[in-house]
Amino acid sequence: MSVLPHVSPTLAAPLRVGRASWLVPLRAGLVAIGGLGMLAVLVALDLSLGDFAIPVGDVVRTLLGGGDPGQRFIVMELRLPQTLVAILVGAALGLSGALTQTFARNPLASPDILGVTQGAALGAVGVIVLAGGSGYGAGLVGGTLQQVGLPIAAFVGGLGTATLLYLLSWRRGIDGQRLVLIGIGLSFALAAGTSYLLTHARIQDAASAQVWLNGSLNARGWEQATPLLWTLLVLVPVALLVARSLNALQLGDDSARGLGVRLQVTQLLTLVAAVGLASVSVAAVGPLAFVAFVVPQVALRLTAGSRPPMLASMTLGACLVVGADLVTRVVIPFALPAGLVTAAIGAPYLIWLLLRTNRKVSA
């Protein structure tokens, strides 16, 4: 049953920003607005609840500059940066998944399925292990390497994986099934490389990297939130600009060229934006399993469109990651990485999608 049966998925309104303009489907806009409302509730709960509960009213006063010193420290120094990281990571992964699934015209084509996340993780673990520190964990790495080296290594690893995937998949065009199959193979190879690095690391570094590899939001601060924010400010406009051309790609490469789309430029910008968003997220919190895979498909089904909606994917991705952070800090009585919560949600969905696809092929 449709969640929004009274709004046609084809009904759209123009959105203009300067000289650029988009047609925004009203149904997708409603889903995005609903996601923002849900996100506001989750953020309020995430800032309020914990080992030291603070009423929502006091949280608001603290954010506005009031509150006592204890509340200001808990909210502004401990909870707010962690919640902001969760919002930014969720939005980045949701948008990255929407880009890759639209680019490949395949619902399985998300950064974690295609190996991009594993490539970014391999690069980041290389910095953690080979530099003899623990990255964003216990703080054994110097500030420069911690803030610069890890994101750069993650981006290079993700971009290198995406480039190799593109080259191996190219046969006079990109076929979605071939892309996914090669991506799964690359994922296993890169995961093996990460395991190899861990076996040759110091015990402290390997333990820290293993916690990070499960996708942990614990103790995330402003040093992770700042590069995430700057990356989104750069890459989100690129993604929204390229989204207009991605609509034409749904018709096939030849049809897109006939409509005047600069195919190679569009594919390159899409690849760079998707890889950048996924890689900086991995650098900040580690691989959060299935967020980039599940969220765009949920947004697609809510909007009943022809491709995953970008803005709705961002808001729903932020909701999922903030919700996972809330579950690990409040609901579960012991420490648990947020990545395990997202994996528990995403794995059954992957199985359902594979079974559903298999039934369609058999029919």
C-alpha positions as semicolon CSV with decimal commas, in nm:
position;residue;x (nm);y (nm);z (nm)
1;M;0,000;0,000;0,000
2;S;0,129;0,343;-0,088
3;V;0,221;0,576;0,197
4;L;0,119;0,884;-0,005
5;P;-0,165;0,761;-0,227
6;H;-0,311;1,106;-0,291
7;V;0,006;1,252;-0,446
8;S;0,097;1,147;-0,799
9;P;0,465;1,050;-0,837
10;T;0,475;1,241;-1,168
11;L;0,347;1,571;-1,022
12;A;0,643;1,811;-0,995
13;A;0,723;2,170;-0,908
14;P;1,017;2,381;-1,035
15;L;1,306;2,463;-0,800
16;R;1,544;2,739;-0,908
17;V;1,876;2,830;-0,746
18;G;2,040;3,110;-0,941
19;R;2,067;3,004;-1,305
20;A;2,017;2,635;-1,227
21;S;1,673;2,477;-1,206
22;W;1,524;2,138;-1,127
23;L;1,184;1,978;-1,145
24;V;1,124;1,835;-0,797
25;P;0,849;1,569;-0,777
26;L;0,608;1,676;-0,504
27;R;0,590;1,325;-0,364
28;A;0,970;1,313;-0,328
29;G;0,956;1,658;-0,168
30;L;0,698;1,540;0,085
31;V;0,913;1,237;0,173
32;A;1,217;1,463;0,219
33;I;1,019;1,701;0,443
34;G;0,881;1,409;0,642
35;G;1,236;1,278;0,679
36;L;1,348;1,616;0,813
37;G;1,068;1,609;1,070
38;M;1,165;1,258;1,179
39;L;1,529;1,364;1,193
40;A;1,446;1,658;1,421
41;V;1,277;1,421;1,667
42;L;1,568;1,175;1,658
43;V;1,824;1,452;1,708
44;A;1,632;1,586;2,008
45;L;1,626;1,237;2,161
46;D;1,992;1,175;2,078
47;L;2,099;1,497;2,251
48;S;1,868;1,442;2,546
49;L;1,907;1,074;2,635
50;G;2,210;0,890;2,766
51;D;2,384;0,804;3,091
52;F;2,303;1,157;3,205
53;A;1,955;1,244;3,079
54;I;1,882;1,609;3,004
55;P;1,527;1,735;2,937
56;V;1,468;1,847;2,578
57;G;1,386;2,200;2,698
58;D;1,723;2,223;2,872
59;V;1,893;2,091;2,558
60;V;1,734;2,370;2,354
61;R;1,839;2,631;2,611
62;T;2,194;2,494;2,606
63;L;2,208;2,511;2,227
64;L;2,096;2,874;2,249
65;G;2,376;2,958;2,492
66;G;2,207;2,889;2,826
67;G;2,216;2,591;3,062
68;D;2,457;2,516;3,346
69;P;2,826;2,432;3,282
70;G;2,768;2,057;3,321
71;Q;2,488;2,053;3,065
72;R;2,689;2,269;2,824
73;F;2,983;2,029;2,841
74;I;2,768;1,719;2,786
75;V;2,562;1,868;2,503
76;M;2,814;2,088;2,322
77;E;3,133;1,884;2,364
78;L;3,013;1,523;2,385
79;R;2,673;1,470;2,225
80;L;2,633;1,745;1,964
81;P;2,947;1,666;1,759
82;Q;2,867;1,293;1,766
83;T;2,510;1,359;1,655
84;L;2,629;1,599;1,385
85;V;2,872;1,335;1,255
86;A;2,585;1,083;1,246
87;I;2,369;1,327;1,045
88;L;2,644;1,409;0,796
89;V;2,756;1,048;0,752
90;G;2,398;0,929;0,700
91;A;2,327;1,203;0,447
92;A;2,654;1,137;0,263
93;L;2,599;0,762;0,243
94;G;2,235;0,800;0,139
95;L;2,331;1,037;-0,142
96;S;2,629;0,823;-0,246
97;G;2,407;0,515;-0,273
98;A;2,146;0,704;-0,475
99;L;2,416;0,819;-0,718
100;T;2,573;0,477;-0,771
101;Q;2,240;0,295;-0,805
102;T;2,119;0,548;-1,061
103;F;2,453;0,547;-1,243
104;A;2,457;0,166;-1,275
105;R;2,078;0,130;-1,314
106;N;2,092;-0,151;-1,058
107;P;1,949;-0,153;-0,701
108;L;2,246;-0,361;-0,580
109;A;2,501;-0,105;-0,697
110;S;2,582;0,069;-0,369
111;P;2,934;0,163;-0,251
112;D;2,947;-0,120;0,005
113;I;2,835;-0,384;-0,247
114;L;3,065;-0,254;-0,525
115;G;3,377;-0,252;-0,307
116;V;3,421;0,126;-0,288
117;T;3,368;0,121;0,088
118;Q;3,613;-0,168;0,127
119;G;3,871;0,020;-0,081
120;A;3,832;0,327;0,138
121;A;3,857;0,109;0,448
122;L;4,176;-0,056;0,318
123;G;4,336;0,284;0,262
124;A;4,234;0,407;0,607
125;V;4,344;0,089;0,784
126;G;4,676;0,122;0,603
127;V;4,723;0,461;0,770
128;I;4,610;0,328;1,108
129;V;4,836;0,024;1,098
130;L;5,141;0,135;0,900
131;A;5,166;0,468;1,083
132;G;5,168;0,282;1,412
133;G;4,864;0,459;1,556
134;S;4,494;0,415;1,596
135;G;4,349;0,688;1,376
136;Y;4,029;0,828;1,516
137;G;4,042;0,591;1,811
138;A;4,270;0,631;2,111
139;G;4,455;0,931;1,966
140;L;4,800;0,772;1,921
141;V;4,843;0,935;1,580
142;G;4,946;1,299;1,554
143;G;4,682;1,560;1,481
144;T;4,794;1,627;1,123
145;L;4,789;1,260;1,021
146;Q;4,467;1,205;1,211
147;Q;4,278;1,485;1,037
148;V;4,444;1,479;0,694
149;G;4,610;1,142;0,632
150;L;4,314;0,920;0,709
151;P;4,057;1,102;0,488
152;I;4,307;1,125;0,202
153;A;4,396;0,756;0,227
154;A;4,027;0,663;0,239
155;F;3,948;0,878;-0,064
156;V;4,242;0,742;-0,263
157;G;4,144;0,385;-0,173
158;G;3,781;0,442;-0,269
159;L;3,865;0,627;-0,591
160;G;4,121;0,365;-0,692
161;T;3,867;0,090;-0,637
162;A;3,599;0,275;-0,833
163;T;3,842;0,340;-1,121
164;L;3,945;-0,026;-1,135
165;L;3,581;-0,132;-1,118
166;Y;3,492;0,102;-1,403
167;L;3,777;-0,024;-1,623
168;L;3,701;-0,391;-1,558
169;S;3,328;-0,342;-1,619
170;W;3,356;-0,138;-1,939
171;R;3,249;-0,330;-2,250
172;R;3,128;-0,060;-2,492
173;G;2,927;0,069;-2,199
174;I;2,846;-0,018;-1,838
175;D;2,620;-0,315;-1,771
176;G;2,462;-0,312;-1,425
177;Q;2,488;-0,687;-1,364
178;R;2,851;-0,705;-1,474
179;L;2,933;-0,404;-1,256
180;V;2,781;-0,566;-0,946
181;L;2,949;-0,904;-1,001
182;I;3,293;-0,750;-1,050
183;G;3,231;-0,522;-0,752
184;I;3,151;-0,817;-0,526
185;G;3,475;-0,985;-0,633
186;L;3,673;-0,668;-0,561
187;S;3,505;-0,642;-0,219
188;F;3,634;-0,984;-0,116
189;A;3,983;-0,910;-0,248
190;L;4,001;-0,577;-0,064
191;A;3,862;-0,730;0,256
192;A;4,141;-0,989;0,235
193;G;4,394;-0,708;0,201
194;T;4,254;-0,539;0,511
195;S;4,274;-0,866;0,705
196;Y;4,636;-0,907;0,595
197;L;4,725;-0,563;0,729
198;L;4,555;-0,639;1,059
199;T;4,752;-0,961;1,105
200;H;5,077;-0,764;1,076
201;A;4,974;-0,481;1,308
202;R;5,045;-0,421;1,673
203;I;4,778;-0,566;1,897
204;Q;4,663;-0,221;2,011
205;D;4,638;-0,091;1,655
206;A;4,462;-0,404;1,529
207;A;4,207;-0,389;1,811
208;S;4,138;-0,020;1,747
209;A;4,110;-0,078;1,371
210;Q;3,874;-0,372;1,426
211;V;3,636;-0,157;1,631
212;W;3,658;0,114;1,365
213;L;3,588;-0,142;1,087
214;N;3,253;-0,222;1,249
215;G;3,145;0,140;1,205
216;S;3,159;0,320;1,537
217;L;3,021;0,664;1,625
218;N;3,158;0,654;1,979
219;A;3,370;0,953;2,084
220;R;3,336;1,128;1,750
221;G;3,405;1,499;1,783
222;W;3,444;1,823;1,595
223;E;3,766;1,699;1,429
224;Q;3,554;1,447;1,234
225;A;3,251;1,671;1,184
226;T;3,445;1,957;1,020
227;P;3,591;1,769;0,718
228;L;3,257;1,592;0,671
229;L;3,074;1,924;0,658
230;W;3,317;2,078;0,408
231;T;3,302;1,769;0,187
232;L;2,923;1,779;0,175
233;L;2,925;2,152;0,100
234;V;3,141;2,078;-0,206
235;L;2,998;1,747;-0,331
236;V;2,624;1,785;-0,266
237;P;2,588;2,071;-0,521
238;V;2,786;1,860;-0,771
239;A;2,552;1,566;-0,711
240;L;2,241;1,780;-0,750
241;L;2,371;1,933;-1,072
242;V;2,456;1,595;-1,222
243;A;2,120;1,452;-1,110
244;R;1,945;1,627;-1,399
245;S;2,156;1,432;-1,649
246;L;2,117;1,107;-1,454
247;N;1,747;1,109;-1,540
248;A;1,838;1,071;-1,907
249;L;2,078;0,785;-1,827
250;Q;1,779;0,576;-1,720
251;L;1,686;0,556;-2,090
252;G;2,024;0,409;-2,188
253;D;2,353;0,553;-2,309
254;D;2,246;0,604;-2,672
255;S;1,923;0,779;-2,575
256;A;2,110;0,998;-2,326
257;R;2,353;1,107;-2,597
258;G;2,061;1,181;-2,826
259;L;1,918;1,410;-2,558
260;G;2,243;1,606;-2,546
261;V;2,390;1,457;-2,228
262;R;2,770;1,465;-2,213
263;L;2,793;1,104;-2,109
264;Q;3,159;1,077;-2,007
265;V;3,152;1,402;-1,808
266;T;2,831;1,300;-1,631
267;Q;2,968;0,956;-1,543
268;L;3,297;1,104;-1,419
269;L;3,128;1,364;-1,197
270;T;2,888;1,103;-1,062
271;L;3,174;0,868;-0,982
272;V;3,384;1,136;-0,810
273;A;3,090;1,264;-0,604
274;A;2,975;0,916;-0,497
275;V;3,327;0,799;-0,411
276;G;3,409;1,121;-0,226
277;L;3,094;1,102;-0,013
278;A;3,144;0,735;0,072
279;S;3,517;0,769;0,139
280;V;3,495;1,066;0,375
281;S;3,221;0,884;0,567
282;V;3,441;0,577;0,602
283;A;3,730;0,795;0,718
284;A;3,513;0,950;0,989
285;V;3,335;0,649;1,141
286;G;3,443;0,338;0,954
287;P;3,224;0,133;0,718
288;L;2,855;0,158;0,816
289;A;2,714;-0,148;0,647
290;F;2,414;-0,127;0,413
291;V;2,322;0,240;0,473
292;A;2,408;0,339;0,116
293;F;2,236;0,024;-0,009
294;V;1,908;0,027;0,182
295;V;1,823;0,397;0,214
296;P;1,795;0,488;-0,158
297;Q;1,569;0,187;-0,221
298;V;1,343;0,277;0,071
299;A;1,324;0,635;-0,059
300;L;1,249;0,505;-0,409
301;R;0,958;0,295;-0,284
302;L;0,817;0,580;-0,077
303;T;0,829;0,820;-0,371
304;A;0,727;0,567;-0,640
305;G;0,968;0,733;-0,882
306;S;1,187;0,598;-1,160
307;R;1,516;0,638;-0,970
308;P;1,626;0,692;-0,608
309;P;1,554;1,055;-0,508
310;M;1,861;1,246;-0,394
311;L;1,722;1,473;-0,120
312;A;1,494;1,207;0,027
313;S;1,786;0,962;0,034
314;M;1,992;1,216;0,227
315;T;1,727;1,282;0,491
316;L;1,638;0,914;0,537
317;G;2,007;0,822;0,555
318;A;2,059;1,077;0,831
319;C;1,757;0,937;1,016
320;L;1,891;0,581;0,995
321;V;2,238;0,664;1,126
322;V;2,114;0,893;1,405
323;G;1,863;0,623;1,498
324;A;2,142;0,363;1,505
325;D;2,347;0,592;1,730
326;L;2,048;0,633;1,960
327;V;1,995;0,256;1,978
328;T;2,359;0,184;2,060
329;R;2,378;0,452;2,330
330;V;2,037;0,425;2,493
331;V;1,837;0,115;2,402
332;I;2,109;-0,152;2,418
333;P;2,257;-0,183;2,769
334;F;2,615;-0,243;2,644
335;A;2,847;-0,070;2,399
336;L;2,783;-0,170;2,038
337;P;2,913;-0,019;1,712
338;A;2,644;0,153;1,507
339;G;2,754;-0,047;1,203
340;L;2,621;-0,366;1,359
341;V;2,277;-0,206;1,395
342;T;2,270;-0,092;1,032
343;A;2,392;-0,437;0,924
344;A;2,111;-0,601;1,119
345;I;1,865;-0,385;0,923
346;G;2,032;-0,412;0,583
347;A;2,120;-0,782;0,562
348;P;1,757;-0,909;0,567
349;Y;1,666;-0,644;0,310
350;L;1,947;-0,763;0,080
351;I;1,822;-1,122;0,105
352;W;1,465;-1,009;0,031
353;L;1,578;-0,805;-0,270
354;L;1,780;-1,097;-0,412
355;L;1,484;-1,334;-0,370
356;R;1,250;-1,081;-0,529
357;T;1,487;-1,031;-0,824
358;N;1,523;-1,408;-0,866
359;R;1,143;-1,449;-0,881
360;K;1,122;-1,181;-1,151
361;V;1,391;-1,354;-1,358
362;S;1,222;-1,695;-1,316
363;A;0,886;-1,550;-1,421
